[in-house]
Amino acid sequence: MEEDQTLESNQEDLFEHYKFTADPGQEVIRIDKFLCDRLSNFSRNKIQIAAKSGNLLVNDQKVKQNYKVKPADTITLLLPYPVREFELIPEDIPIDIVYEDDSLIVVNKNAGMVVHPGYGNSSGTLVNALIYHFDNLPELPSDYFGRPGLVHRIDKNTTGLLVIAKTEKALTKLAKQFFDKTIERKYRALVWGDLEESGTIEGNIGRSKKNRKVMAVYREEDGGKAAVTHYKVLERFGYVTLIECILETGRTHQIRVHMKHIGHPLFNDPEYGGDKVLKGIKTSKYQKFILNNFDLMKGQALHAKTLGFIHPETDQGVLFNSDLPEFFESVLRRFREYCKK
């Protein structure tokens, strides 16, 4: 979910990662055992999931996990992402830990920090920091990408709370809560324009057909995944409004794309058109005021403020809150002063 994304694999494209040809004297064994003996970084469970997903081929034909490899078979493993050119390297990066026990960690992510490595961001991520500070963080069985401890993520320039699992049990239970949509998540967002007191935005979200780096809202019959965002107004500044957003679902860029869809993009959001002066008077003083606030904001004005869930060990509800980062508060103070004048 990102804003607060669950970690789902994109199956639109498949890429060849491994290819083996069985020796002429190969004994007849199950394909998951055959691959486990050759792939040190793949568990048997992950190989079985790859087979169930149709990503395991023998002689260019899809096979099940119980297929028996025979001499001269050509085995191909496909995965839904290009061959990774990086490995997870532990890095001594400070982490703002809000809470920690034997099962989980709650962290407050800074602006500019990517949650996990990917193309163009192979280091300096939260995951690089986590594997330095914590040993043997678990991974979801279906997570081909290697994101230890993670059950959700937020965007690079979104600040706020994330929960990290330290045990297999915690990872499984937390992932189920995200899947069941029982996690409580509240965000603070500064958006362009003046909104009604409260509202609900519904619209399927999928990758844009014009620009694959961003998301778009589609009608149900046109694709995408169902998404629901609730909001209410907290403070009005005339040309911009501070709102609270509550996620019912967790799709990529959900709050950002939904707010753009209703004509109120997030303040200083470069991907969704919020980094331009969209409302207000056309004086040089006002233009300079907005541009200075853009410089202060460090990306889209979005903060994951509240995170609540059932603790995987105690089965009791826990709730965490985080303050807005100082740069966000500074922009709000400047708007309050501007409104007085």
N, C-alpha and C positions, 0 to 999 in steps of 0.2 A: 504494500500500500504506500503509494507515495503521492499524495502527501505522505500517507502512511501506508506503504505498500506491503502486503504479504509477499513472500518470495515465490513467485510463480515463474516457471520457465516458459519462454516464448517458443511455440512449436511451429512457427510459420516457415522457418528455414532449418534444414539439417545439414551438418558439415561432417565430413569424414575425419575422424580423429585417429583411429587405429585400424590397421589391416594386417591380418596374419594368414599364412597358408600352412595348413597342417602338414607335417612331415609324412612321407609315404608309410612310415612305420608307426604312425600315431595310433595309440590305443583309443578305443571308442569310449568317450567320457562326455558328461554333460557340458554344455557350452559355458555355463556360468563358472564351473570349476576350471575349464580350459582357460578362460580369460582371467580368472583370479590368480592363476599361477603366473600370468604374464604381465598383469597390471597391478603394481604395488599400491597405487593410489586409488584403486577402485575396490569397494567392498562387494561381496557377493550380492548383497541387497540392492546396491545401485545397478549392478549388471542386470539383475532380474527386472528392475523397474524399467531399464532401457529396453529390454525385450518386450515387456508389456506395452510400452509406448510405440513399438514398431521401429525401434532404432537399431535393432540388431539383425544383420543380414548374413546369410550363408549362401555363397554363390549367387549373390544379388537378389536373394529372396528372403522376405521377413520370416523369422523363426521365433518360437517360444523359448522360454528359459530352460525347458527340459530337453531341448534338441540335443542329440548325441553327435558330437563332432567325429567325422570319419577322415581317414587319410586323404590328403590332397584337397580338403575343403578350404575355401577362401572365406574367412570370417571378417566382417567389417562392422565397426562400431561407429554409429553416427550420433552426434549430439547437437542440441539446438543453439549452438553458438560457434563462432570460428575457433580454430585452434588457438589456445591461450599462449601468449608469448611472455607471460610473466608467472612467477610463483609467489606464494604468500611469504613475505619476509617480515619477521618480527621487527618492530621499530619502537624506540623509546620515545613515544609521543604522550604528553600528559592527557589524562582523561578526567573529566569532571564527573565524579561518581556521586550520585544523589543518595543511593542506597545500595547495600550489598549484604548478602547472606550466603549460606552454603549452596543455594539453588540458583540464584540469579543476581544480576546487577542492573540497576537503573542508572543510565547516564544522561547528562544534559549536553547535547551535541552543539558545538560552535558553528557559526556561519563559515562557509568555505571548506568544511571537511566533508569529503565523500565518505559514505558509509562503508562501502566495500570496493576492492579493486575491480577495475574493468579497463577497457581499452581507452587509453589516454589518462588513466588514473591508476597506475600500477603500484603506487606507493603513497604514503602519507594519509592513508585512510583509517577509519575507526577500527576496521578489522586488523590492519597492521599493528595498531596500538594494542588491541585486545589480546592478540596472540603473544605479544611481548610481556604483558602484565599478568596473563592468566594461562595456565597450562591445560591442554586437553579439552578445549571447548568442543561441545558436540555439534554435529551437523545434521540437518534434516536428510533422511534417506533419498528424497527426490531432488536434493540440491546438487546439481551437476557443477555449479559454479564455485563451490568451495567458500562458504561464508559462515565460518564457525560461530555458533552461539546466536546467530541472527534468526529472528522470526518475522521481522518487519524492518522497514527502512524509511528514512525521510530524505528529501532532496539535499543536494550539496549546500545550498544557501538557505535552507530552512533550518531554524534552530529549534532546540527543545528535546523532549524526553524520548528515550528508546529503552526497551527492556532487552537484556541479553541473558540467555540461558547458560548456566554453568554445568548442568547435568542433562543426560538424555531424557530423564523423566520430566524435567522442567521444560525442555525444548518441545517435547511431544504435547504436554498439557497446554502450554502457551500457544503453540501453533493451532491446536484445536479451538481454542477460544477465539483466535483471529478468524479462523475458518467459519465458526458459528456466529461471528459478528457480535460477540458478547463483551468485547473489550470497550472500555469507555475512553474516548479520545476527544479532547476539546482543543481547538486552535484559536489563536488570536491572529487576525489578518487586517491589514489596512488596505482598503480598496478604493478605487476611483468612483466618484459620484455619490449620490444620496439615495439610500435604499429604503424600502418599506421596513417597518419595525422588526419583522421577522419573516422567514419564508423557507421553503423547501425547494431544492433544485433536483430534478430527476432527469437523467439522460444518459444513455449508454456511452461509455468511453472506450475509444480504440485509438490505435496509432493513426496519425494523420496520413492521408494518401498523398498529400502534397509535400509534406516534410516529415520524414520518419523520426526526427528527433523530438517531435512534440506530439501531443495527443489532441483528439478532437471529439466532439459530441455527435453521436449518430442516433437516428431513429432506431427503434428496436429491430425493425425488419432489415436495417442496413448494416447491422453488425455491432461490434463492440461488446463490452460487458456492462451489465446493469450497475448504476451508481446513484447513490442518494446522499446529498449534502444538506444539512439543516443549518440555518444561520439566524442570528439575532443581532440587532444593533446595540452596541455598547456606548459609543460616543460619536457625535457628529461634528465635523469640521467644515461643513459647507461643500467643499469640492472633493473631499475624501471622507471616508467613514471607517471607524474602527468597529469590527464585528467579531463575534464569536462563532466559530464553525464547529459543528458536531458531525463526525463521519458515521454514517450508517454502513457504508462499504469502504473499501480501501483500494482504490485504483491509482494507477500511475498519474501523478500531477492532478489528482481529483479536484481539490479546492481551486487550484489555479485555472484549470480548464473550465470548470463549472462557473466560476465567477466571470470569466471572459465570455462564456456562452450567454449570460444574462446581461452583458454590457457593462460589467463592473470589474475589469481586470485588477489584479493585485498591484499596489503601488510599487513601482520600480521592478516589475517582472519583465525581463528582456525577452523571454520566449513567447509571452502571450500579450505583448503590446502595452504593458503597463509602465515601461520606462520612457514614456513621452508625456508631455504636458497635455493631458486629455480634458481637463476641466479648469475653469478659472478665467481670470481677466488677462488680457494680452498686453500687460505692461512689462517692461524690462525688469522691474523690481520683483514682480511676482514670478516671472520666469526664472530669475536668478535664485529666488527663495526655493522653488521646487527643485532646481538642479542641485543646489547645496544639500537638500534633503536626500536626493538620490545618492549623492556621494557618501552621506552618512549611513545609509541603510544597508549597504553590503549585500545587495541582492533583493529578491522579492520579500515583501513585508509579511512574513509568515512565521509563526512560532508555535510549536507543539507544546502547549502549556500544561495540559492535564492528561494523565494516563492512569487508568484503573483496570484491575483484573483480579481474578481469583488466584491467590498464591498457590503454586503447584504442590507445595508440601503441607501447608496448614489448611488448605481449602477455605480460607477466610478471604474476604474482599480487602484489597489494599488500594490506596489512592495516592498518587503523587502529583505535586504541582511544582511548577518552576516559574521564576520571575522572567519577565521580558528582558532580553539583553539590553545593556545600557544604551547602545546605539539606537535601538527601537524606541526606548523610552525618551531618548533625546529628540527624536523626530516628533513624537507625540507632544512633547513640551513645546517645541517650536510651533506646531500647528495651533496649540492652545493660545500661545502668545499672539500669533498672527490673527486668530479669530477675535481676540480682545481689541486689537487695533482696528 
